[in-house]
Amino acid sequence: MKRYSIILFLAVFFGVTIFSACEEEATLDGATEVYITLNPTDISLRIGDTVKISAKVTNVSGKIINTPISWSLADETVAKLLGDSAIVAVNGGQEKRTTLKATLENGKYAITTVSVLRNLPEGVTCVANDSTMPEMTSKQSYNIPHDSVMFAVSPKTLLYDYEPQVKLEGVTAYDPLTTINYEKGIVTVHFTSPRESGEGKITVSLGESSTAQSGSCTITIAPQIFATFYGEYYANMPYLATRPGKEILPMYFAYTYEKEMDINTSDTIRIAMNVQSGLKEDIENAYGAYRWEIASGSSVVITSRTNEYVENEGFDAVLSVRAGVDEGDTEIHCITPDTVFVATFQVKDFKVRYPVDEITVDPETVSMPVGGTVRLTTGVIPATSYAYHKPVVTAADPTKVSVGSYDGNVITLRGLAMGETELILTANGKEKRVPVTITEGINSVLWVSGNARTIFAGQTVQWGVDARTSSGGENPYEVTWHSSNPDAVKAEQTGSDNKHGTITGLAVGSSNVTAEVAGVMSDPAPVEVIALPNNFTLTAENTQKGLSSVYADGSALNDLSVYFALVKGAAYKSITITLPGVYTGTPSGTYPVPRGTILNIDGAEAEVTSGSVTVTTTGSEAIVSFSISSSVGGQVFSMKAEDVPVLVF
């Protein structure tokens, strides 16, 4: 047991501030700080042992304070006090712990642990360490130049009469072979373990040949293995659904595997066995470090045991089993030097135990385009049989439809070629057929040119969409329109016209519009909704003269266009008015604006209902004024320009 003192600072327990002080009186009341020194601490004893206890109380000056001390044990079923000077172990307290407490009159206290150990049997016993000395029967060692194992001798006085004799099997001696602690009765045997897979043994004997006492420890010679079950069974554990690597395995592992099997069926289980070095020699040496064995039952038989090498990681221990014709339970263990993995198989007659009266499916009929998908949900009645008789789904014509894998109770179907076929669902002798129609496929959904990307709040415009089919024929499907911000932009098909959509600006803002045809989406098209410029006035202050202009326009250059570039931070970026057929060689004059003239503001277009434009030209510059009224979606608004300078082109 440990025989040393330690100072326990009561300030740590009670939050008392530690500070320097002058010489203090050696009394409890006169001390600013009190320290209690227990002797011994971390007490370990066995049945029959008596340990003397004492405590010293000092002040900050180091003076001993003579004051009464009350001793107590938290659990007297582990140990008992003998007055105020010793403690003794209690029978029944073996391998338990309690605390010993020393309390002063002012309530201050110090504590230490008391552990009661189990007595070693008389003779030579292999132990895990030299303090608590728990027994052990085996030790793992691999490729270690200097390893050791300890043996406790009882009574320890045998070591004074006899020299320990050591026998090594499967390992080699290290120099020195033994070291002896006579006070504790411990013989430590030193050895070197090889870089190979196997088993060794170390035996220590003391005494005459006829009455010699001996003990031994088995040495498992194999690399350390980090192992776990893994596979589809562990799909809800993301790191174990697929094979875990060396970095993941120490943190995520499963030691058990449970499987319900139908009669006459097979199953394969895998345990990832990873070796930290990742070296091929160490991995192959680890093959012999585990074994499979049937612990109980006979409802399954082992059909194969294999090792699958995994480069730089380790190997998989793979076991295949087959169920017989009788119901029952079988437990199989995979035993490694570090742990035991338990696989439990419950064999049941699924056909008899879990009948199927009917197969259910949703939808009852399937229609989809070439390249499109449909999610099919399956079930059985009674529902309790579904886990054992999940319907098998096949296509009568697999060239027209592909059948995916189950995700829960859902299977994804994909159209491959136009035409009709059936899905055939079977479960425990029952069958159900589902009609399938594969229609025209959609290759792409494209936008036609000219779709207005900026519109006024309250304005409705028409967009064109081009859905291109696999056959090159007309699109037979409705178009589903989507707006990412339906508060700003509303998008919908124009009546039964599947080539056009109606886009309406509901409020100032922006949105992405997409068109969907038979599951195929267009690219998102951004739409900006701006406010109507009611009573907006253009001036020299809110326009940029160097970027604004008046110029001849149109194919015959007989249209007159006025373009205004606004300053940064203004309500709009640009405004354009085009007067048809008024240009005769000079842009000067006052021009009436005919009804139907287009006013373009930041790309949004409004129809002018009335107004006039005046242009006064001087050389390469002009002064423009106008007053117009326009209408958008039944909303009439007006705006004007007051002597705005522009360039002439």
Secondary structure by P-SEA (a helix, b strand, c coil): cccbbbbbccccccbbbbbbbcccccccccccbbbbbbccccccccccbbbbbbbbbbcccccccbbbbbbbbccccccccccccccccccccccbbbbbbbbcccccbbbbbbbbbccccccbbbbccccccccccccccccccccbbbbbbccccccccccbbbbbccccccccccccccccbbbbbbbccccccbbbbbbbbbcccccccbbbbbbbcccccccccccccccccccccccccccccccccccbbbbbbcccbbbbbbbbbbbccccaaaaaaacccccccccccccccccbbbbbbbccbbbbbbbbbbbccccbbbbbbbccccbbbbbbbbbcccccccccccccccccbbbbcccbbbbbbbbcccccccccccbbbbbcccccbbbbbbcccbbbbbbccbbbbbbbbbcccbbbbbbbbbccccccccccccccccccccccbbbbbbbbccccccccbbbbbbbcccccbbbbcccccccbbbbbbcccbbbbbbbbcccccccbbbbbbbccccccccccccccccccccccccccccbbbbbbbbcccccccbbbbbbccccccccbbbbbbcccbbbbcccbbbbbcccbbbbbbccccbbbbbccccccccbbbbbbccbbbbbcc
